[in-house]
Amino acid sequence: MANVLNSKTDDPEPGAPRDHAGKEAPLLSAPREGVPPVVSDEAHLARVVETFGSAAGPVAVDAERASGYRYGQRAYLVQLRRAGAGSALIDPVACPDLTDLDAAFAGAEMVLHAAHQDLPCLSELHLRPDRLFDTELAGRLLGYQRVGLGSMAERVLGLRLAKEHSAVDWSTRPLPEDWLCYAALDVEILIDLRDALEAELDEAEKLEWAREEFAAVLATPPKEPRPDPWRRTSGIHKVRNQRALGAVREIWLERDRIARERDMSPGRVLPDSGIVEAATAMPRTAQELAAIKPFSMRLARRYVPVWIKAIDRVRDMPVPELPQPSVPGDGPPPTNRWADRDPEAASRLEAARETVSAIAERVAMPTENLLQPDAVRRLAWAPPSTITTDAVAEHLRDNNVREWQVALTAEALGEALHTAHG
């Protein structure tokens, strides 16, 4: 089965194209028309809007963020390419409103790779596709083992993309020329990749499935902020008591405030490991806190008095104000508890998973793209009172399962639930 990745760039897939002499596929090192100048003022942006708006066909779009460097996920560079218009590189710091460009693209298909990563930051700039082709998602539906842009370009087009700048700080100004070249190349091949993948999808009789998936991506509403984002602190499972959990919360909130004020990735202020260690140890003095290794980082050390005050607040906090160990969700409990809480549900889940896995193997795609794991869990935990194909299908639709997925799985899942029930 496919090894599903979630990156725009990854290592070449084993068996990637080589020429007759056994050499690697050629490296794409420069855009066809050269690296375009960065659009950084309204006059230049207006010319791009006119040029791209008068062209035709799909529009290749990409965005570069400064993940790991800056607070949040805003775009720091937007790349475009369209037949008849060439390529454009837009600085969204200098040009933060792309409403006119969005209007110029009305009705056009936008081609992105891993669209779920870029759509939120593009939406902040008022650039929103009317129609979408996601080359990463197409690769998943086709069963590609690696779906990073680099691997897919090599496998499908026989071209290698440089990847040495994939994790740089794109908030840097001015952006180095070699970074801009790398960014322009990301959209250079997207339309060609889209066309090749569409042909593959059509041949595999998966094109309509892909169109449903692309539409579903566009229809997905923005994620609601998590009520307790601090609960996602890496390593929080090591925290064993309620007061220590309160310390995680208070330190996390202080770190988030500092990171937001400094426009810096929270992990560069203080890594999660430092939060967990401090919450577990509950140090009373600055010296004791500074002895914890992550607090030797420059910024973490600078804010030692802040961290100590946060810990002291928790030490004196009444028990009712401390956070509960876990917050109940609206879905089933963790599956590792099913065998004890509801053995029949555990049997249904095992049967449902085996069924989905078998169908995914038959249609050559990852199980999670055939059917969302959450939908499988909810069906197994609380199935329809009368298990029929129609009832299972309706249950799946209620959990945002697409029609092509329903058609492939509803009948088989109904049979699996009957079998598990005995």
Salt bridges, closest charged atoms under 4 A:
ASP11 OD1 - LYS163 NZ 2.46
GLU13 OE2 - ARG155 NH1 3.33
GLU24 OE1 - ARG160 NH1 3.70
GLU33 OE1 - ARG81 NH1 2.95
ASP62 OD1 - LYS8 NZ 2.69
ASP91 OD1 - ARG173 NH2 2.83
GLU109 OE1 - ARG194 NE 2.51
ASP118 OD2 - LYS8 NZ 2.11
ASP118 OD1 - ARG65 NH1 2.50
GLU136 OE2 - ARG140 NH2 3.28
GLU164 OE2 - HIS165 NE2 3.91
ASP178 OD2 - HIS165 NE2 3.24
GLU188 OE2 - ARG32 NE 2.59
GLU188 OE1 - ARG81 NH1 3.60
ASP192 OD2 - ARG32 NH2 3.91
ASP195 OD1 - ARG194 NH1 3.01
GLU198 OE1 - ARG194 NH1 3.10
GLU208 OE2 - ARG211 NH1 2.62
GLU213 OE2 - ARG402 NE 2.74
ASP228 OD2 - ARG231 NE 3.28
GLU250 OE2 - ARG249 NE 3.07
GLU250 OE1 - ARG313 NH2 3.15
GLU254 OE1 - ARG257 NH2 2.81
GLU254 OE2 - ARG313 NH2 3.22
ASP256 OD2 - ARG260 NH2 2.78
GLU261 OE1 - ARG257 NH1 3.40
ASP263 OD2 - ARG70 NH1 3.49
ASP272 OD1 - ARG255 NH1 2.77
ASP312 OD1 - ARG315 NH1 2.64
ASP330 OD1 - ARG378 NH2 3.24
ASP374 OD1 - ARG377 NH2 3.81
ASP374 OD2 - ARG378 NE 2.70
GLU394 OE1 - ARG397 NH1 3.49
GLU403 OE2 - ARG397 NE 2.65
